[in-house]
Amino acid sequence: MENPEIKLLSMASNSVVVQTPYRRFPGIIIQGDTLHTWYCLLEECQKCVAASDIDEASQCISELRSKIQAHLIHYERVLKEIDLKLPYGGSVTDT
């Protein structure tokens, strides 16, 4: 297996940003336990929707959105620091 050089752009806890040589834009490394937590929260949202508990579902969705938004804000900040445009239109802070 080839061992390409990976640029470490941020060491923020639970939001490490890296640049691989074969990708134009950096990515975020998400720890397995964090990813699992998000998955479980999404499952909870789905159960609430199935039970027609809209208030609880809305709360679950808001919590998950907030967690993902925090990572995106960090990602956008890192890209701005290295003077790289976002790979998507509009910042999450614009919403």
N, CA, C and O atoms as CSV, one atom per row, in Angstrom:
chain,resi,resn,atom,element,x,y,z
A,1,MET,N,N,0.836,-1.178,0.000
A,1,MET,CA,C,0.000,0.000,0.000
A,1,MET,C,C,0.883,1.244,0.000
A,1,MET,O,O,1.874,1.318,0.727
A,2,GLU,N,N,0.515,2.199,-0.809
A,2,GLU,CA,C,1.232,3.461,-0.897
A,2,GLU,C,C,1.062,4.257,0.394
A,2,GLU,O,O,0.016,4.172,1.038
A,3,ASN,N,N,2.063,5.016,0.773
A,3,ASN,CA,C,2.007,5.822,1.987
A,3,ASN,C,C,2.137,7.303,1.619
A,3,ASN,O,O,3.215,7.879,1.768
A,4,PRO,N,N,1.052,7.929,1.139
A,4,PRO,CA,C,1.116,9.328,0.733
A,4,PRO,C,C,1.238,10.262,1.932
A,4,PRO,O,O,0.834,9.927,3.045
A,5,GLU,N,N,1.797,11.424,1.685
A,5,GLU,CA,C,1.923,12.414,2.748
A,5,GLU,C,C,0.577,13.099,2.963
A,5,GLU,O,O,-0.058,13.574,2.022
A,6,ILE,N,N,0.167,13.136,4.208
A,6,ILE,CA,C,-1.086,13.787,4.587
A,6,ILE,C,C,-0.737,15.032,5.385
A,6,ILE,O,O,0.047,14.971,6.332
A,7,LYS,N,N,-1.328,16.176,4.995
A,7,LYS,CA,C,-1.080,17.432,5.711
A,7,LYS,C,C,-2.066,17.551,6.864
A,7,LYS,O,O,-3.276,17.413,6.681
A,8,LEU,N,N,-1.542,17.804,8.030
A,8,LEU,CA,C,-2.363,18.024,9.213
A,8,LEU,C,C,-2.621,19.520,9.317
A,8,LEU,O,O,-1.694,20.297,9.545
A,9,LEU,N,N,-3.882,19.931,9.149
A,9,LEU,CA,C,-4.233,21.345,9.135
A,9,LEU,C,C,-4.780,21.841,10.467
A,9,LEU,O,O,-4.706,23.033,10.764
A,10,SER,N,N,-5.326,20.936,11.266
A,10,SER,CA,C,-5.854,21.304,12.581
A,10,SER,C,C,-5.885,20.076,13.473
A,10,SER,O,O,-6.262,18.989,13.035
A,11,MET,N,N,-5.491,20.249,14.709
A,11,MET,CA,C,-5.492,19.158,15.686
A,11,MET,C,C,-6.615,19.318,16.708
A,11,MET,O,O,-6.550,18.742,17.794
A,12,ALA,N,N,-7.633,20.089,16.372
A,12,ALA,CA,C,-8.728,20.312,17.311
A,12,ALA,C,C,-9.330,18.979,17.754
A,12,ALA,O,O,-9.539,18.080,16.939
A,13,SER,N,N,-9.600,18.866,19.019
A,13,SER,CA,C,-10.158,17.638,19.572
A,13,SER,C,C,-11.468,17.278,18.873
A,13,SER,O,O,-12.365,18.112,18.746
A,14,ASN,N,N,-11.565,16.032,18.426
A,14,ASN,CA,C,-12.744,15.505,17.733
A,14,ASN,C,C,-13.063,16.203,16.417
A,14,ASN,O,O,-14.150,16.018,15.872
A,15,SER,N,N,-12.141,16.997,15.903
A,15,SER,CA,C,-12.383,17.680,14.625
A,15,SER,C,C,-11.055,17.939,13.910
A,15,SER,O,O,-10.756,19.065,13.513
A,16,VAL,N,N,-10.270,16.879,13.756
A,16,VAL,CA,C,-8.973,16.986,13.095
A,16,VAL,C,C,-9.205,17.199,11.597
A,16,VAL,O,O,-9.944,16.447,10.962
A,17,VAL,N,N,-8.571,18.225,11.046
A,17,VAL,CA,C,-8.717,18.523,9.616
A,17,VAL,C,C,-7.428,18.121,8.922
A,17,VAL,O,O,-6.340,18.531,9.327
A,18,VAL,N,N,-7.556,17.311,7.868
A,18,VAL,CA,C,-6.400,16.819,7.120
A,18,VAL,C,C,-6.591,17.052,5.628
A,18,VAL,O,O,-7.715,17.141,5.134
A,19,GLN,N,N,-5.476,17.148,4.924
A,19,GLN,CA,C,-5.476,17.285,3.470
A,19,GLN,C,C,-4.702,16.113,2.897
A,19,GLN,O,O,-3.513,15.947,3.172
A,20,THR,N,N,-5.381,15.299,2.100
A,20,THR,CA,C,-4.713,14.188,1.446
A,20,THR,C,C,-4.279,14.628,0.048
A,20,THR,O,O,-4.895,15.515,-0.543
A,21,PRO,N,N,-3.234,14.019,-0.475
A,21,PRO,CA,C,-2.707,14.484,-1.763
A,21,PRO,C,C,-3.638,14.243,-2.949
A,21,PRO,O,O,-3.475,14.872,-3.994
A,22,TYR,N,N,-4.600,13.354,-2.807
A,22,TYR,CA,C,-5.455,13.024,-3.941
A,22,TYR,C,C,-6.798,13.733,-3.926
A,22,TYR,O,O,-7.643,13.498,-4.790
A,23,ARG,N,N,-6.991,14.595,-2.951
A,23,ARG,CA,C,-8.248,15.322,-2.834
A,23,ARG,C,C,-7.972,16.825,-2.863
A,23,ARG,O,O,-7.007,17.300,-2.264
A,24,ARG,N,N,-8.828,17.563,-3.563
A,24,ARG,CA,C,-8.650,19.012,-3.652
A,24,ARG,C,C,-8.945,19.699,-2.321
A,24,ARG,O,O,-8.277,20.661,-1.945
A,25,PHE,N,N,-9.957,19.189,-1.615
A,25,PHE,CA,C,-10.369,19.815,-0.367
A,25,PHE,C,C,-10.031,18.923,0.823
A,25,PHE,O,O,-10.045,17.696,0.718
A,26,PRO,N,N,-9.727,19.555,1.957
A,26,PRO,CA,C,-9.451,18.795,3.179
A,26,PRO,C,C,-10.691,18.060,3.675
A,26,PRO,O,O,-11.806,18.318,3.222
A,27,GLY,N,N,-10.480,17.161,4.593
A,27,GLY,CA,C,-11.565,16.445,5.246
A,27,GLY,C,C,-11.406,16.527,6.749
A,27,GLY,O,O,-10.382,16.977,7.262
A,28,ILE,N,N,-12.434,16.086,7.440
A,28,ILE,CA,C,-12.399,16.053,8.907
A,28,ILE,C,C,-12.390,14.589,9.339
A,28,ILE,O,O,-13.157,13.773,8.828
A,29,ILE,N,N,-11.526,14.277,10.272
A,29,ILE,CA,C,-11.511,12.945,10.856
A,29,ILE,C,C,-12.480,12.965,12.033
A,29,ILE,O,O,-12.330,13.750,12.970
A,30,ILE,N,N,-13.464,12.096,11.964
A,30,ILE,CA,C,-14.435,11.995,13.046
A,30,ILE,C,C,-14.177,10.685,13.771
A,30,ILE,O,O,-14.170,9.616,13.161
A,31,GLN,N,N,-13.966,10.777,15.060
A,31,GLN,CA,C,-13.696,9.590,15.871
A,31,GLN,C,C,-14.892,8.644,15.800
A,31,GLN,O,O,-16.036,9.080,15.671
A,32,GLY,N,N,-14.613,7.354,15.885
A,32,GLY,CA,C,-15.655,6.339,15.796
A,32,GLY,C,C,-16.727,6.485,16.860
A,32,GLY,O,O,-17.909,6.287,16.581
A,33,ASP,N,N,-16.324,6.834,18.088
A,33,ASP,CA,C,-17.326,6.978,19.146
A,33,ASP,C,C,-18.230,8.182,18.900
A,33,ASP,O,O,-19.413,8.150,19.237
A,34,THR,N,N,-17.678,9.244,18.315
A,34,THR,CA,C,-18.479,10.420,17.974
A,34,THR,C,C,-19.465,10.070,16.870
A,34,THR,O,O,-20.637,10.437,16.943
A,35,LEU,N,N,-18.999,9.367,15.857
A,35,LEU,CA,C,-19.862,8.953,14.760
A,35,LEU,C,C,-20.990,8.056,15.280
A,35,LEU,O,O,-22.138,8.190,14.858
A,36,HIS,N,N,-20.660,7.155,16.184
A,36,HIS,CA,C,-21.670,6.278,16.768
A,36,HIS,C,C,-22.697,7.078,17.575
A,36,HIS,O,O,-23.893,6.793,17.508
A,37,THR,N,N,-22.247,8.056,18.320
A,37,THR,CA,C,-23.164,8.917,19.081
A,37,THR,C,C,-24.138,9.620,18.148
A,37,THR,O,O,-25.333,9.697,18.434
A,38,TRP,N,N,-23.625,10.135,17.027
A,38,TRP,CA,C,-24.493,10.808,16.053
A,38,TRP,C,C,-25.506,9.822,15.472
A,38,TRP,O,O,-26.678,10.157,15.300
A,39,TYR,N,N,-25.052,8.614,15.174
A,39,TYR,CA,C,-25.935,7.585,14.635
A,39,TYR,C,C,-27.057,7.264,15.625
A,39,TYR,O,O,-28.223,7.177,15.240
A,40,CYS,N,N,-26.706,7.091,16.881
A,40,CYS,CA,C,-27.709,6.787,17.909
A,40,CYS,C,C,-28.704,7.938,18.060
A,40,CYS,O,O,-29.900,7.707,18.234
A,41,LEU,N,N,-28.219,9.159,17.995
A,41,LEU,CA,C,-29.101,10.316,18.075
A,41,LEU,C,C,-30.053,10.347,16.888
A,41,LEU,O,O,-31.233,10.663,17.040
A,42,LEU,N,N,-29.544,10.021,15.716
A,42,LEU,CA,C,-30.384,9.969,14.516
A,42,LEU,C,C,-31.430,8.860,14.632
A,42,LEU,O,O,-32.575,9.040,14.218
A,43,GLU,N,N,-31.045,7.732,15.185
A,43,GLU,CA,C,-32.018,6.654,15.436
A,43,GLU,C,C,-33.121,7.128,16.370
A,43,GLU,O,O,-34.297,6.832,16.158
A,44,GLU,N,N,-32.734,7.866,17.404
A,44,GLU,CA,C,-33.706,8.402,18.354
A,44,GLU,C,C,-34.666,9.367,17.655
A,44,GLU,O,O,-35.868,9.355,17.919
A,45,CYS,N,N,-34.134,10.191,16.774
A,45,CYS,CA,C,-34.968,11.114,15.991
A,45,CYS,C,C,-35.987,10.327,15.179
A,45,CYS,O,O,-37.167,10.675,15.140
A,46,GLN,N,N,-35.523,9.266,14.533
A,46,GLN,CA,C,-36.396,8.441,13.699
A,46,GLN,C,C,-37.503,7.799,14.532
A,46,GLN,O,O,-38.654,7.747,14.098
A,47,LYS,N,N,-37.168,7.315,15.712
A,47,LYS,CA,C,-38.171,6.710,16.597
A,47,LYS,C,C,-39.217,7.747,17.016
A,47,LYS,O,O,-40.409,7.444,17.074
A,48,CYS,N,N,-38.770,8.949,17.301
A,48,CYS,CA,C,-39.698,10.008,17.700
A,48,CYS,C,C,-40.646,10.366,16.562
A,48,CYS,O,O,-41.837,10.587,16.784
A,49,VAL,N,N,-40.122,10.423,15.363
A,49,VAL,CA,C,-40.967,10.707,14.192
A,49,VAL,C,C,-41.977,9.579,14.010
A,49,VAL,O,O,-43.157,9.839,13.775
A,50,ALA,N,N,-41.529,8.337,14.116
A,50,ALA,CA,C,-42.429,7.191,13.959
A,50,ALA,C,C,-43.530,7.195,15.014
A,50,ALA,O,O,-44.652,6.760,14.751
A,51,ALA,N,N,-43.204,7.691,16.218
A,51,ALA,CA,C,-44.182,7.749,17.304
A,51,ALA,C,C,-44.989,9.051,17.271
A,51,ALA,O,O,-45.808,9.302,18.155
A,52,SER,N,N,-44.754,9.869,16.254
A,52,SER,CA,C,-45.426,11.176,16.099
A,52,SER,C,C,-45.153,12.121,17.259
A,52,SER,O,O,-45.967,12.993,17.564
A,53,ASP,N,N,-44.005,11.946,17.903
A,53,ASP,CA,C,-43.592,12.862,18.978
A,53,ASP,C,C,-42.748,13.960,18.340
A,53,ASP,O,O,-41.519,13.946,18.408
A,54,ILE,N,N,-43.436,14.901,17.724
A,54,ILE,CA,C,-42.777,15.934,16.926
A,54,ILE,C,C,-41.870,16.820,17.774
A,54,ILE,O,O,-40.787,17.198,17.329
A,55,ASP,N,N,-42.295,17.151,18.979
A,55,ASP,CA,C,-41.455,18.000,19.838
A,55,ASP,C,C,-40.124,17.328,20.159
A,55,ASP,O,O,-39.067,17.954,20.075
A,56,GLU,N,N,-40.184,16.054,20.527
A,56,GLU,CA,C,-38.957,15.318,20.849
A,56,GLU,C,C,-38.103,15.119,19.601
A,56,GLU,O,O,-36.879,15.234,19.657
A,57,ALA,N,N,-38.750,14.822,18.473
A,57,ALA,CA,C,-38.020,14.656,17.208
A,57,ALA,C,C,-37.311,15.951,16.841
A,57,ALA,O,O,-36.153,15.939,16.424
A,58,SER,N,N,-38.007,17.057,16.998
A,58,SER,CA,C,-37.419,18.363,16.691
A,58,SER,C,C,-36.220,18.646,17.587
A,58,SER,O,O,-35.215,19.192,17.133
A,59,GLN,N,N,-36.327,18.276,18.848
A,59,GLN,CA,C,-35.225,18.454,19.792
A,59,GLN,C,C,-34.019,17.599,19.396
A,59,GLN,O,O,-32.883,18.072,19.441
A,60,CYS,N,N,-34.260,16.354,19.013
A,60,CYS,CA,C,-33.190,15.451,18.565
A,60,CYS,C,C,-32.493,16.003,17.321
A,60,CYS,O,O,-31.265,16.032,17.238
A,61,ILE,N,N,-33.299,16.436,16.366
A,61,ILE,CA,C,-32.748,16.975,15.117
A,61,ILE,C,C,-31.930,18.221,15.398
A,61,ILE,O,O,-30.861,18.406,14.817
A,62,SER,N,N,-32.416,19.069,16.275
A,62,SER,CA,C,-31.699,20.294,16.632
A,62,SER,C,C,-30.349,19.973,17.283
A,62,SER,O,O,-29.344,20.626,17.004
A,63,GLU,N,N,-30.342,18.965,18.150
A,63,GLU,CA,C,-29.098,18.565,18.812
A,63,GLU,C,C,-28.084,18.028,17.797
A,63,GLU,O,O,-26.907,18.386,17.840
A,64,LEU,N,N,-28.546,17.172,16.889
A,64,LEU,CA,C,-27.658,16.621,15.871
A,64,LEU,C,C,-27.149,17.713,14.941
A,64,LEU,O,O,-25.967,17.740,14.597
A,65,ARG,N,N,-28.032,18.609,14.535
A,65,ARG,CA,C,-27.643,19.731,13.673
A,65,ARG,C,C,-26.569,20.578,14.351
A,65,ARG,O,O,-25.599,20.983,13.710
A,66,SER,N,N,-26.739,20.843,15.625
A,66,SER,CA,C,-25.778,21.648,16.379
A,66,SER,C,C,-24.404,20.983,16.428
A,66,SER,O,O,-23.382,21.652,16.275
A,67,LYS,N,N,-24.381,19.670,16.641
A,67,LYS,CA,C,-23.113,18.940,16.694
A,67,LYS,C,C,-22.388,18.991,15.342
A,67,LYS,O,O,-21.181,19.225,15.283
A,68,ILE,N,N,-23.138,18.771,14.266
A,68,ILE,CA,C,-22.536,18.805,12.930
A,68,ILE,C,C,-22.115,20.227,12.566
A,68,ILE,O,O,-21.059,20.434,11.969
A,69,GLN,N,N,-22.942,21.198,12.926
A,69,GLN,CA,C,-22.616,22.588,12.631
A,69,GLN,C,C,-21.303,23.015,13.303
A,69,GLN,O,O,-20.515,23.751,12.710
A,70,ALA,N,N,-21.072,22.561,14.523
A,70,ALA,CA,C,-19.827,22.907,15.225
A,70,ALA,C,C,-18.612,22.420,14.436
A,70,ALA,O,O,-17.611,23.129,14.335
A,71,HIS,N,N,-18.698,21.218,13.880
A,71,HIS,CA,C,-17.599,20.687,13.067
A,71,HIS,C,C,-17.446,21.483,11.769
A,71,HIS,O,O,-16.328,21.778,11.345
A,72,LEU,N,N,-18.562,21.823,11.148
A,72,LEU,CA,C,-18.499,22.608,9.912
A,72,LEU,C,C,-17.928,24.003,10.139
A,72,LEU,O,O,-17.163,24.500,9.313
A,73,ILE,N,N,-18.291,24.635,11.243
A,73,ILE,CA,C,-17.745,25.963,11.561
A,73,ILE,C,C,-16.234,25.872,11.707
A,73,ILE,O,O,-15.500,26.717,11.194
A,74,HIS,N,N,-15.774,24.842,12.409
A,74,HIS,CA,C,-14.325,24.654,12.557
A,74,HIS,C,C,-13.672,24.405,11.197
A,74,HIS,O,O,-12.635,24.993,10.887
A,75,TYR,N,N,-14.274,23.539,10.392
A,75,TYR,CA,C,-13.756,23.234,9.054
A,75,TYR,C,C,-13.656,24.507,8.213
A,75,TYR,O,O,-12.639,24.746,7.563
A,76,GLU,N,N,-14.699,25.310,8.226
A,76,GLU,CA,C,-14.707,26.550,7.445
A,76,GLU,C,C,-13.633,27.525,7.932
A,76,GLU,O,O,-13.001,28.216,7.132
A,77,ARG,N,N,-13.438,27.573,9.233
A,77,ARG,CA,C,-12.412,28.451,9.806
A,77,ARG,C,C,-11.022,28.019,9.338
A,77,ARG,O,O,-10.192,28.858,8.987
A,78,VAL,N,N,-10.772,26.719,9.334
A,78,VAL,CA,C,-9.475,26.196,8.895
A,78,VAL,C,C,-9.258,26.499,7.410
A,78,VAL,O,O,-8.168,26.922,7.024
A,79,LEU,N,N,-10.267,26.291,6.581
A,79,LEU,CA,C,-10.129,26.582,5.148
A,79,LEU,C,C,-9.870,28.061,4.911
A,79,LEU,O,O,-9.087,28.429,4.035
A,80,LYS,N,N,-10.524,28.902,5.687
A,80,LYS,CA,C,-10.296,30.349,5.564
A,80,LYS,C,C,-8.847,30.694,5.922
A,80,LYS,O,O,-8.220,31.521,5.260
A,81,GLU,N,N,-8.323,30.060,6.967
A,81,GLU,CA,C,-6.944,30.309,7.409
A,81,GLU,C,C,-5.932,29.938,6.334
A,81,GLU,O,O,-4.884,30.575,6.228
A,82,ILE,N,N,-6.229,28.914,5.535
A,82,ILE,CA,C,-5.286,28.505,4.489
A,82,ILE,C,C,-5.690,29.076,3.131
A,82,ILE,O,O,-5.143,28.695,2.097
A,83,ASP,N,N,-6.651,29.990,3.150
A,83,ASP,CA,C,-7.094,30.702,1.943
A,83,ASP,C,C,-7.599,29.743,0.863
A,83,ASP,O,O,-7.201,29.831,-0.298
A,84,LEU,N,N,-8.472,28.837,1.265
A,84,LEU,CA,C,-9.070,27.879,0.346
A,84,LEU,C,C,-10.586,28.058,0.387
A,84,LEU,O,O,-11.194,28.083,1.457
A,85,LYS,N,N,-11.183,28.183,-0.797
A,85,LYS,CA,C,-12.648,28.346,-0.874
A,85,LYS,C,C,-13.339,27.084,-0.389
A,85,LYS,O,O,-12.784,25.987,-0.443
A,86,LEU,N,N,-14.561,27.266,0.086
A,86,LEU,CA,C,-15.355,26.127,0.542
A,86,LEU,C,C,-15.727,25.228,-0.628
A,86,LEU,O,O,-15.929,25.721,-1.737
A,87,PRO,N,N,-15.823,23.926,-0.406
A,87,PRO,CA,C,-16.221,23.007,-1.480
A,87,PRO,C,C,-17.733,22.965,-1.668
A,87,PRO,O,O,-18.251,22.117,-2.394
A,88,TYR,N,N,-18.432,23.875,-1.017
A,88,TYR,CA,C,-19.888,23.956,-1.114
A,88,TYR,C,C,-20.283,25.426,-1.046
A,88,TYR,O,O,-19.502,26.267,-0.601
A,89,GLY,N,N,-21.481,25.724,-1.482
A,89,GLY,CA,C,-21.937,27.114,-1.496
A,89,GLY,C,C,-22.436,27.564,-0.127
A,89,GLY,O,O,-23.209,26.857,0.520
A,90,GLY,N,N,-22.002,28.722,0.307
A,90,GLY,CA,C,-22.498,29.309,1.539
A,90,GLY,C,C,-21.969,28.667,2.805
A,90,GLY,O,O,-21.912,27.444,2.932
A,91,SER,N,N,-21.591,29.505,3.720
A,91,SER,CA,C,-21.098,29.054,5.013
A,91,SER,C,C,-22.261,28.639,5.906
A,91,SER,O,O,-23.367,29.160,5.763
A,92,VAL,N,N,-22.022,27.713,6.821
A,92,VAL,CA,C,-23.066,27.326,7.756
A,92,VAL,C,C,-23.396,28.455,8.729
A,92,VAL,O,O,-24.460,28.459,9.348
A,93,THR,N,N,-22.487,29.399,8.856
A,93,THR,CA,C,-22.764,30.551,9.726
A,93,THR,C,C,-23.688,31.546,9.030
A,93,THR,O,O,-24.210,32.461,9.668
A,94,ASP,N,N,-23.896,31.367,7.702
A,94,ASP,CA,C,-24.802,32.231,6.953
A,94,ASP,C,C,-26.244,31.779,7.087
A,94,ASP,O,O,-27.154,32.511,6.698
A,95,THR,N,N,-26.478,30.572,7.636
A,95,THR,CA,C,-27.836,30.030,7.707
A,95,THR,C,C,-28.503,30.365,9.017
A,95,THR,O,O,-29.652,29.983,9.240
